[in-house]
Amino acid sequence: MTSPYRAVLGADFDELHPRLRAYFDAIPAGSTGRGRGVFDTVGTPRRWLWPVLAVFARSGVLFPVWQRRVPFTVSNVPATGADGSPAVRAERVFALRGRSRVMRDEIGVRDGALVDRLGSPVRAEAVFRTRVVDGGLRLASTRVVLCAGRLRLPLPRGIAPVVVLTERWDEAHDAQHVSIVVAHPLLGRLYQYAGTFRYDITPGE
């Protein structure tokens, strides 16, 4: 089976840096992609947002913190969407001071676009526009939906936060660099994390 990223990018997938192609390509059945690194920053210094983030923290989406130099691990396993399309389930463990936090999501394909379902249970869903830029991957959300059980609340474009994810290969550090920024059209940057990690595929769940 192909990966959701290859399915969406098509021929553009081969424009990714070779080390990124290994990360975004399909994970063999029975194997797990494992990464370990350090985030330079996690969260937001805007403490008035923390009560809202605490609600999402219960499902492992966003966390009410502002910390630097946070060790983390990531585990990716192959999955299949309800319609049979390729998907990847990810678990990121943030070794935050005070306690570790776990973020879970599943990224798949719908109508030719990447869709990320965030949280356990799912609390938000983001649809992304996907591009390869200078050998790196850039995702920018075009639609955000809040979820609570069967209730789905699409946010109007004028008030919906925009999620931008960039992944690139850092030659100087021989590591993969990831950055996620959540910003609001009126309020500015709401949340972020960014750092570097190394990653490989290992047999076994």
C-alpha positions as CSV (number, residue, x, y, z in Angstrom):
1,M,0.0,0.0,0.0
2,T,1.2,3.5,-0.7
3,S,1.4,6.3,2.0
4,P,-1.2,9.1,2.3
5,Y,1.6,11.6,1.4
6,R,2.6,9.8,-1.8
7,A,-1.1,9.4,-2.7
8,V,-1.7,13.1,-2.5
9,L,1.6,14.4,-3.9
10,G,1.8,12.0,-6.9
11,A,4.8,12.7,-9.0
12,D,5.8,15.6,-6.8
13,F,6.6,13.1,-4.0
14,D,10.0,12.4,-5.7
15,E,10.9,16.1,-5.3
16,L,11.3,15.6,-1.6
17,H,14.7,15.3,-0.1
18,P,15.7,11.5,-0.1
19,R,15.7,11.4,3.7
20,L,12.2,12.9,3.8
21,R,11.0,10.4,1.2
22,A,12.0,7.7,3.6
23,Y,9.9,9.3,6.4
24,F,6.8,10.1,4.3
25,D,6.7,6.9,2.3
26,A,4.7,3.8,3.3
27,I,5.7,2.0,6.4
28,P,5.8,-1.8,5.8
29,A,3.1,-3.8,7.5
30,G,4.2,-5.0,10.9
31,S,6.8,-2.2,11.3
32,T,6.9,1.0,13.2
33,G,8.6,4.3,12.3
34,R,10.4,5.7,15.4
35,G,11.9,9.1,16.0
36,R,13.7,10.8,18.9
37,G,14.7,14.4,19.2
38,V,14.2,17.8,21.0
39,F,11.7,20.5,20.4
40,D,13.2,24.0,20.8
41,T,9.8,25.3,21.9
42,V,6.4,23.9,22.7
43,G,3.1,25.7,23.4
44,T,2.4,29.4,23.8
45,P,3.6,32.2,26.2
46,R,0.1,33.7,26.0
47,R,-1.3,32.3,29.3
48,W,-4.8,33.6,28.7
49,L,-5.1,30.8,26.1
50,W,-4.1,28.0,28.6
51,P,-7.7,27.3,29.9
52,V,-8.8,26.7,26.3
53,L,-5.8,24.5,25.5
54,A,-6.4,22.5,28.7
55,V,-9.7,21.3,27.2
56,F,-7.9,20.0,24.1
57,A,-5.1,18.5,26.3
58,R,-7.6,16.0,27.8
59,S,-7.7,14.3,24.4
60,G,-4.0,14.8,23.5
61,V,-4.2,17.6,21.0
62,L,-2.7,20.8,22.4
63,F,-1.1,21.5,25.8
64,P,-1.3,24.5,28.2
65,V,2.5,25.1,28.4
66,W,5.3,27.2,27.2
67,Q,8.6,25.3,27.5
68,R,11.9,25.1,25.7
69,R,14.3,22.2,25.0
70,V,11.6,19.5,25.3
71,P,12.8,15.9,24.5
72,F,10.2,14.0,22.5
73,T,9.6,10.7,20.7
74,V,7.4,9.9,17.8
75,S,5.9,6.5,16.7
76,N,4.2,6.0,13.3
77,V,2.3,2.9,12.2
78,P,0.5,2.2,9.0
79,A,-3.3,2.3,9.0
80,T,-6.3,2.2,6.6
81,G,-9.1,4.7,6.5
82,A,-12.8,3.8,6.6
83,D,-12.9,4.0,2.8
84,G,-9.8,1.8,2.4
85,S,-7.5,4.8,1.7
86,P,-3.9,4.8,3.2
87,A,-3.4,6.4,6.6
88,V,-0.7,6.8,9.3
89,R,-1.4,6.8,13.0
90,A,1.1,8.8,15.1
91,E,1.9,9.1,18.7
92,R,4.2,11.9,20.0
93,V,5.4,11.8,23.6
94,F,6.4,15.3,24.9
95,A,8.7,15.0,28.0
96,L,7.5,18.3,29.5
97,R,8.8,19.4,32.8
98,G,6.3,18.3,35.5
99,R,4.8,15.5,33.4
100,S,4.9,13.8,30.0
101,R,2.1,14.5,27.5
102,V,1.0,12.3,24.6
103,M,-0.4,13.7,21.3
104,R,-2.2,11.3,19.0
105,D,-3.5,11.8,15.5
106,E,-4.3,9.9,12.2
107,I,-3.5,11.4,8.9
108,G,-5.3,10.1,5.8
109,V,-6.7,11.0,2.4
110,R,-10.1,12.4,1.5
111,D,-11.1,13.8,-1.9
112,G,-7.5,14.0,-2.9
113,A,-6.4,16.0,0.1
114,L,-4.6,15.2,3.3
115,V,-6.9,15.1,6.4
116,D,-5.5,15.0,9.9
117,R,-7.8,13.7,12.7
118,L,-6.5,14.9,16.0
119,G,-6.9,13.5,19.5
120,S,-8.2,10.4,21.2
121,P,-11.1,10.7,21.0
122,V,-11.0,12.9,17.9
123,R,-11.5,16.6,18.9
124,A,-10.5,18.3,15.7
125,E,-10.0,17.6,12.0
126,A,-7.9,19.7,9.6
127,V,-7.8,19.5,5.8
128,F,-4.5,20.5,4.2
129,R,-3.1,21.9,1.0
130,T,0.1,20.0,0.4
131,R,3.2,21.3,-1.5
132,V,6.9,20.4,-1.9
133,V,9.1,23.4,-1.4
134,D,12.9,23.2,-1.9
135,G,12.9,19.5,-1.1
136,G,10.8,20.0,2.1
137,L,7.1,19.4,2.7
138,R,4.7,22.2,3.5
139,L,1.1,21.7,4.7
140,A,-1.4,24.6,5.2
141,S,-4.9,24.0,6.5
142,T,-7.8,25.0,4.3
143,R,-10.6,23.8,6.7
144,V,-10.8,23.1,10.4
145,V,-13.6,21.2,12.0
146,L,-14.2,20.8,15.8
147,C,-15.5,17.3,16.8
148,A,-17.4,16.0,19.8
149,G,-18.8,12.5,19.3
150,R,-21.1,12.7,16.3
151,L,-21.2,16.5,16.4
152,R,-19.0,18.2,13.8
153,L,-18.6,22.0,13.8
154,P,-16.9,23.4,10.7
155,L,-15.2,26.8,11.6
156,P,-15.9,29.7,9.1
157,R,-12.8,30.7,7.3
158,G,-12.7,34.1,8.9
159,I,-12.4,32.7,12.4
160,A,-10.8,29.4,11.8
161,P,-7.2,29.0,12.9
162,V,-4.7,28.1,10.2
163,V,-2.3,25.2,10.9
164,V,1.0,25.3,9.0
165,L,3.4,22.4,9.1
166,T,6.8,22.3,7.5
167,E,9.3,19.4,7.4
168,R,12.7,19.8,5.9
169,W,16.1,18.1,6.1
170,D,18.7,20.0,8.1
171,E,22.0,19.1,6.5
172,A,24.0,21.0,9.2
173,H,22.6,18.8,12.0
174,D,22.0,15.7,9.9
175,A,18.5,15.6,11.2
176,Q,14.9,16.2,10.2
177,H,13.4,19.6,11.2
178,V,9.7,19.9,11.9
179,S,7.7,23.1,12.7
180,I,4.0,23.5,13.4
181,V,2.4,26.9,13.9
182,V,-1.3,27.4,14.7
183,A,-2.3,31.0,14.0
184,H,-5.6,32.9,14.1
185,P,-6.5,35.5,11.4
186,L,-7.2,38.2,14.1
187,L,-5.3,37.0,17.2
188,G,-2.1,35.9,15.6
189,R,0.0,32.9,16.7
190,L,-1.9,30.6,19.1
191,Y,0.4,27.6,19.5
192,Q,3.6,26.2,18.1
193,Y,6.3,23.5,18.4
194,A,9.5,23.1,16.4
195,G,12.6,21.1,16.7
196,T,14.8,18.3,15.1
197,F,14.8,14.6,15.3
198,R,16.2,11.4,13.8
199,Y,14.0,8.6,12.5
200,D,14.1,5.1,11.3
201,I,11.8,2.1,10.6
202,T,12.0,-0.9,12.9
203,P,10.3,-4.3,12.7
204,G,7.5,-4.9,15.2
205,E,4.5,-3.0,16.5
